[in-house]
């Protein structure tokens, strides 16, 4: 995240501060860097990715965050159960 443009970082912080309370899903989280960054900002977030290797890396590097293998086209998430979603396909 240190390489990120400060303007982008400010936008992400502003987005995170405007979220209502509740869980957020990072759908397409990849290796989990953004998921962990949002968690460090106080967002109650979990990550989902189709690639098991990405999820393995994310779990090893960021054990404080919940990550799971799955498809964003077949979410196992009840309707209206999330306060928001982070578009992990960056």
C-alpha positions as CSV (number, residue, x, y, z in Angstrom):
1,X,0.0,0.0,0.0
2,X,3.0,2.3,0.4
3,X,3.4,2.5,-3.4
4,X,-0.2,3.7,-3.7
5,X,-0.9,7.3,-4.9
6,X,-1.8,9.4,-1.9
7,X,-5.0,10.6,-3.7
8,X,-6.1,7.0,-4.2
9,X,-5.4,6.2,-0.5
10,X,-7.5,9.2,0.6
11,X,-10.4,8.1,-1.6
12,X,-10.3,4.6,-0.1
13,X,-10.2,6.0,3.4
14,X,-13.1,8.3,2.7
15,X,-15.1,5.3,1.2
16,X,-14.3,3.2,4.3
17,X,-15.4,5.9,6.7
18,X,-18.8,6.3,4.9
19,X,-19.7,2.6,5.2
20,X,-22.6,1.7,7.4
21,X,-21.7,-0.7,10.3
22,X,-21.6,-4.3,9.3
23,X,-19.7,-6.8,7.2
24,X,-18.1,-6.0,3.8
25,X,-17.1,-8.6,1.2
26,X,-14.0,-8.2,-0.9
27,X,-15.2,-10.2,-3.9
28,X,-12.1,-11.1,-6.0
29,X,-9.7,-10.4,-3.2
30,X,-6.6,-12.0,-4.9
31,X,-3.7,-12.3,-2.4
32,X,-5.6,-10.1,0.2
33,X,-3.6,-6.9,0.3
34,X,-6.5,-4.6,-0.2
35,X,-8.7,-6.7,2.2
36,X,-6.1,-6.4,4.9
37,X,-5.6,-2.7,4.2
38,X,-9.3,-2.0,4.6
39,X,-9.4,-4.1,7.8
40,X,-6.6,-1.9,9.2
41,X,-8.9,1.0,8.6
42,X,-11.5,-0.6,10.8
43,X,-13.7,-2.2,8.1
44,X,-15.3,-5.5,9.1
45,X,-14.2,-7.2,5.9
46,X,-13.7,-10.7,4.6
47,X,-12.1,-11.9,1.3
48,X,-13.4,-14.2,-1.4
49,X,-11.5,-15.4,-4.5
50,X,-11.8,-18.2,-7.0
51,X,-8.1,-19.0,-6.9
52,X,-7.1,-21.3,-4.0
53,X,-3.4,-20.2,-4.2
54,X,-4.4,-16.6,-3.7
55,X,-6.5,-17.5,-0.7
56,X,-3.7,-19.6,0.7
57,X,-1.3,-16.7,0.4
58,X,-3.8,-14.3,1.9
59,X,-4.5,-16.6,4.9
60,X,-0.8,-17.0,5.6
61,X,0.1,-13.3,5.3
62,X,-3.0,-11.9,7.0
63,X,-4.3,-14.4,9.5
64,X,-6.5,-11.8,11.3
65,X,-8.8,-11.6,8.2
66,X,-11.2,-14.3,7.1
67,X,-10.6,-15.5,3.5
68,X,-12.4,-18.2,1.6
69,X,-12.4,-19.8,-1.8
70,X,-15.5,-19.1,-3.9
71,X,-16.9,-17.5,-7.0
72,X,-18.4,-14.0,-7.0
73,X,-21.0,-15.3,-9.5
74,X,-22.2,-17.9,-7.0
75,X,-22.0,-16.1,-3.6
76,X,-22.9,-18.1,-0.5
77,X,-24.0,-14.8,1.2
78,X,-27.6,-14.1,2.3
79,X,-29.3,-11.2,0.6
80,X,-28.9,-7.9,2.5
81,X,-26.3,-9.4,4.9
82,X,-23.5,-7.1,3.9
83,X,-23.0,-3.4,4.6
84,X,-21.1,-3.2,1.3
85,X,-18.7,-4.8,-1.1
86,X,-15.3,-3.9,-2.3
87,X,-14.8,-4.6,-6.1
88,X,-11.8,-6.9,-5.7
89,X,-11.3,-7.2,-9.5
90,X,-8.8,-4.4,-9.9
